[in-house]
Amino acid sequence: MMNRNWNPVTHKYGKMRPFDRTIPPSIRNTFSELATRAIQEAQFLTKKKYRECNEKEVLPSMTPDICIVNFYTDNGKLGLHQDRDESKESLRKGLPVVSFSVGNSAYFLYGAERNAKKAKSVALDSGDVLIFGGKSRHVFHGVPAIFPNSAPKQLMKDSCLSPGRLNLTFRQF
């Protein structure tokens, strides 16, 4: 499995990190297992709620080989966009995006088109996991606002995390 670096300027994956010309590190097994387990739990809940469906068609399995880490300051934002930079095969199969939130809460917008006024919104708190895959893999999504000082106090004390929101997003190229 090749390690890849996502370049936010070119919106492409490369073999080297442009800022230090080194190969990006591999995803630790612990994180890969967390993402895989989150998908399995979501498949189980899907099967339980919609007994007639094939949960692996609704939400395919994947082995993450990419982790994009975003840190949002208290006034950080991310406009509505689609994640379409992975391989054509991954996108065709609807392989999921698995997103872990740590720190401050945030609004998460999502919708069928790039229009914030028509998008739905959900609050994501520290510890929440968001997964979108299958037919919803190409959903437009973004983060319009962070809730300052909303992180669990004990987390901030124990981790020495800077004030803000840390997001780990796992995908398969």
Buried (B, 14 or more C-beta within 10 A) or exposed (E): EEBBBBBEEEEEBEEBBEEEEEEBEEBEEEBBEBBBEBBEEBBEEBBEEEEEEEBEEBBBBBEBBBBBEBEBEBEBEBEBEEBEBBEEEBBEBBBBBBBBBBBBBBBBBBBEEBEBEEBEEEEBBBEBBBBBBBEBBBBBBBBBBBBBEBBBEEEBEEEEBEEBBBBBBBBBB
